[in-house]
Amino acid sequence: MAKEKNIKNLEDLPGIGSATAQKLRDAGYDSIEKIAVASPHDLSELVGISVENAKKAIDAAKQATTVNYETASNFYERRKSLGRITTNSKNLDELLGGGVEVTAITEAYGKFASGKTQIGFQLSVDVQLKKEEGGLEGGVLFVDTEGTFRPERIEAIAKAKGLAPEKALNNIAVVRATNTEDQILVIERADKLIKEKNVKLVVIDSLTALFRSEFLGRSALGERQQKLNSHIHKLQELADDYELAVYVTNQVMDNPGILFGDPTTPIGGNIVAHAATTRLYLRKSKEDKRIVRLVDSPYLPEGEVVIRITPDGISD
């Protein structure tokens, strides 16, 4: 995106003074481009200006930006250079086209104890590995909404991968979110942490648990989906802006309308289904085995593999 000369900073926008501009930056709206695609009502509520003034600022930001196009071949070349994080399972990596990709949201859903959180732990360690070892040499933002984060697991997996446990733990920023406002705010204000800690992986375990418990009944469904949609789009924005991977877990329910076959259905409906780049369905098998099925991907074929959850982490 390129800006016109007369509007270079947020302060140059009509109705946006220095104090308002700082509020916008603190909320993650730190560029003309982000203002151009913002909602007038969101800006109005965020910084306390009228909806009409917010519209004027957004219109000016749109006029000050241009869209740069590129050929599909150039886009393909850029995608070839994007990093991936190994899951520590060769079979699962192969199913995912080489591992969990950056600039994308990977969702794993399944019943209790199906292994969703364990993959999150594994990725939190593996992202710290050198690139030639399947990592991105980066840090982690781990948003725990269900009280499932266990440093003991990180320690065990790090030892198995030859990493110093204390260093591995220090590279993970953990936030315990107890309500949806906490969860949303962490992601809205994640830009600073991502830059400071070189975060290359954002984990939310789980994405939908708090939304599910706070917004009860059909009357609250619209508001829930609206907030969830905005939350997921911010996650995708972070993934694109910083070339990082997003891994989210999702709860499930039994759909009574399905009379034949597996009634297990992920929470979040079409909002989550459309927003997730890659969807994985995990099922518990015998002993320490788990079945991982690739349900949806923009370019990978459906398939499934069997992994093991061991004291040292994920393996084939």
Secondary structure as UniProt FT lines:
FT   TURN            5..6
FT   HELIX           10..12
FT   TURN            14..15
FT   HELIX           18..26
FT   TURN            27..28
FT   HELIX           32..36
FT   HELIX           40..47
FT   HELIX           51..63
FT   HELIX           72..80
FT   STRAND          84..85
FT   HELIX           90..95
FT   TURN            96..97
FT   STRAND          100..101
FT   STRAND          104..110
FT   TURN            112..113
FT   HELIX           116..126
FT   TURN            127..128
FT   HELIX           131..133
FT   STRAND          139..144
FT   HELIX           151..160
FT   TURN            161..162
FT   HELIX           165..170
FT   STRAND          172..176
FT   HELIX           180..188
FT   HELIX           191..197
FT   STRAND          199..205
FT   HELIX           209..214
FT   HELIX           218..220
FT   HELIX           221..242
FT   STRAND          245..250
FT   STRAND          252..254
FT   TURN            256..257
FT   STRAND          264..266
FT   TURN            267..268
FT   HELIX           269..275
FT   STRAND          278..284
FT   TURN            287..288
FT   STRAND          289..296
FT   STRAND          303..310
FT   TURN            311..312
FT   STRAND          313..315
//
